[in-house]
Amino acid sequence: GLTKLRALAQDTLAQLTREVCEEAGVDPVHVYEVAMAGNATMTQILLGIDPEPLGVAPFIMATADYEPVDATELGLAIHPRAKAIIMPSLGAYVGGDIVAGALASGMDRDKRLRLFIDVGTNCEIILGNGEKILATAAPAGPAFEAASIKCGVRAAAGAIETVKVVDGKLEIGTIDGAPAIGICGSGLVDAVACLVQLGILDASGKFNEVDDPNLVERDGEKIYMLTEDVFLSQRDVRELQFAKAAIATGWALLAEEFGIQDSEIQQVLLAGSFGSYLSPASAVKIGLVPKISVLRIVSAGNVAGEGAKMALLSTQERHGATTLLDEIKYVELSDRADFNDKFVERLAFPV
């Protein structure tokens, strides 16, 4: 299926290129250079390289650093001699998008001890102080995309995106203020954090025996009604616990490898489309990030896109991205004997 997958990837990029040129009022033929920042699998599919070795141990990439290619090879209708720069990858699960993000975040320049987390199905994590930088990837699963959640929906109009405790009760916020149709990732994190705060969920993630009309039983499973139609089940809570435990285990092992305590981390950067909408307070409450002041937890936004822009505008920054491959040490979690034990330790919610 590689040929078909490559064609689909190229068609999508061609469409996006047309849209962005039209929005900017630029004739595509005047575009002389393109930068690509994507995960290792999508990058190899785009280039027509079999990605199968990325999915089985020992997780081998075709290459870490790609030479520029003709944009026409990627199906892009821009200047016929335009080149495409492809951001280098650290590993099979820490690709060019994360290298671009590290470049834009100044992980090799800022002397503060900072933790970079790109939250998603595959969660990439970087810990560094400008001189020593470690990176890893944690298998969080699809909970943050709400794919495994019973009332889960993508972040569209009507999705519950925020949940707050106001005067001892839950206050629900939906995207665009539309009637609730389900719950997206940020709403899921908020909802669980609030239920823990109210004592409806205990530290183990189990629903407590409390007198609350919204806590009911359906098909032998306890569920909490957020609205008349949208609910949170016991299994949903477990899915979130598994996801946050995988991420927390990832940064905890990096901290251990670095030789520092969680409290020494001076800043946490939440990156990616999901991380940008995640409530820092809720992330701390469920143990997704270290227990530090929420003022030190910031949304980094689309740093992968910013890093790609930097590579386009500056050959020095382009070389800087390649230099990061030597400066960042990749820590593989799959062969860590202590991963499972630490994962189990991180399942509980902080109290």
TAGI-V661663 format. One record per residue. N is the residue number from 0. RES is the residue in one letter. BURIAL is + if it has 9 or more other C-alpha atoms within 8 Angstrom, else -. Layout:
n: (N	N)
res: (RES	RES)
burial: (BURIAL	BURIAL)
//
This chain:
n: (0	1	2	3	4	5	6	7	8	9	10	11	12	13	14	15	16	17	18	19	20	21	22	23	24	25	26	27	28	29	30	31	32	33	34	35	36	37	38	39	40	41	42	43	44	45	46	47	48	49	50	51	52	53	54	55	56	57	58	59	60	61	62	63	64	65	66	67	68	69	70	71	72	73	74	75	76	77	78	79	80	81	82	83	84	85	86	87	88	89	90	91	92	93	94	95	96	97	98	99	100	101	102	103	104	105	106	107	108	109	110	111	112	113	114	115	116	117	118	119	120	121	122	123	124	125	126	127	128	129	130	131	132	133	134	135	136	137	138	139	140	141	142	143	144	145	146	147	148	149	150	151	152	153	154	155	156	157	158	159	160	161	162	163	164	165	166	167	168	169	170	171	172	173	174	175	176	177	178	179	180	181	182	183	184	185	186	187	188	189	190	191	192	193	194	195	196	197	198	199	200	201	202	203	204	205	206	207	208	209	210	211	212	213	214	215	216	217	218	219	220	221	222	223	224	225	226	227	228	229	230	231	232	233	234	235	236	237	238	239	240	241	242	243	244	245	246	247	248	249	250	251	252	253	254	255	256	257	258	259	260	261	262	263	264	265	266	267	268	269	270	271	272	273	274	275	276	277	278	279	280	281	282	283	284	285	286	287	288	289	290	291	292	293	294	295	296	297	298	299	300	301	302	303	304	305	306	307	308	309	310	311	312	313	314	315	316	317	318	319	320	321	322	323	324	325	326	327	328	329	330	331	332	333	334	335	336	337	338	339	340	341	342	343	344	345	346	347	348	349	350)
res: (G	L	T	K	L	R	A	L	A	Q	D	T	L	A	Q	L	T	R	E	V	C	E	E	A	G	V	D	P	V	H	V	Y	E	V	A	M	A	G	N	A	T	M	T	Q	I	L	L	G	I	D	P	E	P	L	G	V	A	P	F	I	M	A	T	A	D	Y	E	P	V	D	A	T	E	L	G	L	A	I	H	P	R	A	K	A	I	I	M	P	S	L	G	A	Y	V	G	G	D	I	V	A	G	A	L	A	S	G	M	D	R	D	K	R	L	R	L	F	I	D	V	G	T	N	C	E	I	I	L	G	N	G	E	K	I	L	A	T	A	A	P	A	G	P	A	F	E	A	A	S	I	K	C	G	V	R	A	A	A	G	A	I	E	T	V	K	V	V	D	G	K	L	E	I	G	T	I	D	G	A	P	A	I	G	I	C	G	S	G	L	V	D	A	V	A	C	L	V	Q	L	G	I	L	D	A	S	G	K	F	N	E	V	D	D	P	N	L	V	E	R	D	G	E	K	I	Y	M	L	T	E	D	V	F	L	S	Q	R	D	V	R	E	L	Q	F	A	K	A	A	I	A	T	G	W	A	L	L	A	E	E	F	G	I	Q	D	S	E	I	Q	Q	V	L	L	A	G	S	F	G	S	Y	L	S	P	A	S	A	V	K	I	G	L	V	P	K	I	S	V	L	R	I	V	S	A	G	N	V	A	G	E	G	A	K	M	A	L	L	S	T	Q	E	R	H	G	A	T	T	L	L	D	E	I	K	Y	V	E	L	S	D	R	A	D	F	N	D	K	F	V	E	R	L	A	F	P	V)
burial: (-	-	-	-	+	+	+	-	+	+	+	-	+	+	-	-	+	+	-	-	+	+	-	-	-	-	-	+	+	-	+	+	+	+	+	+	+	+	+	+	+	+	+	+	+	+	-	+	-	-	+	-	+	+	-	-	-	-	+	+	+	-	-	+	+	+	-	-	-	+	+	+	-	+	+	+	+	+	+	-	-	+	+	+	+	+	+	+	+	+	+	+	+	+	+	+	+	+	+	+	+	+	+	+	-	+	+	+	-	-	-	+	+	+	+	+	+	+	+	+	+	+	+	+	+	+	+	+	+	+	+	-	+	+	+	+	+	+	+	+	+	+	+	+	+	+	+	+	+	-	+	+	+	+	+	-	+	+	+	+	+	+	+	+	+	-	-	-	-	+	-	+	+	+	+	-	-	+	-	+	+	+	+	+	+	+	+	+	+	+	+	+	+	+	+	+	-	-	-	+	+	+	+	-	+	-	+	-	-	-	-	-	-	-	+	+	-	-	-	-	-	+	+	+	+	+	-	-	-	+	+	+	+	+	-	+	+	+	+	+	+	+	+	+	+	+	+	+	+	+	+	+	-	+	+	+	-	-	-	-	-	+	-	-	+	+	+	+	+	+	+	+	-	+	+	+	-	+	-	+	-	+	+	+	+	+	+	+	-	+	-	+	-	-	-	+	+	+	+	+	+	+	+	+	+	+	+	+	+	+	+	+	-	-	-	-	+	+	-	+	+	+	-	+	+	-	+	+	+	+	-	-	+	-	-	-	-	-	+	-	-	+	+	-	-	+	+	+	+	-	-)
//
